[in-house]
Amino acid sequence: MTRATEIGSGDVFLYEGYYAQQNAQNYLATFQSIVESPGNIKNALKISDGATEKIARLVSVQRAGSQSLSLKVKGASPSATVATWDELVASAIETHTKHKDQADPLITMYVAAGSPVVTHTYPAWYKVFGLGFSIALVLTCLVSVSSAYLKEER
């Protein structure tokens, strides 16, 4: 995100650079809200309201710096996730472009890198171990109770 400074007459010192930076930093929260909004998700992916809530749980936007955001998208396959990321970013920048004349025409939003970084994540080992242990414990108890019941019946 950048904001161009206005050119002064040169006769006086302007605090325009300072105010441009402050304006860009404050607008970043607005742009973050645009990226995360259900309306942006729905428009970008052309999906229904029910699916929008499901996808919204897979999208997270965080401030990565004073004038930058980090968009993280989770998905089933890398190619589908990259496509979702691209569509969300394009839709958010399009919304910004439509409204920037009303807010500040000197603010520009752009993608810093050519394509997103794709990583394969795995579930946390303690969750997998805990779930496996819980299922084994329930099955063991069920078999134990069943065998005790069957022994009494004989």
Secondary structure, DSSP 8 states (H G I E B T S, - for coil): -EE------SSS---HHHHHHHHHHHHHHHHHHHHH-HHHHHHHHT--HHHHHHHHTTEEEEEEETTEEEEEE--SSHHHHHHHHHHHHHHHHHHHHHHHHHH-TTEE---SSSS---------HHHHHHHHHHHHHHHHHHHHHHHHHHHHH-
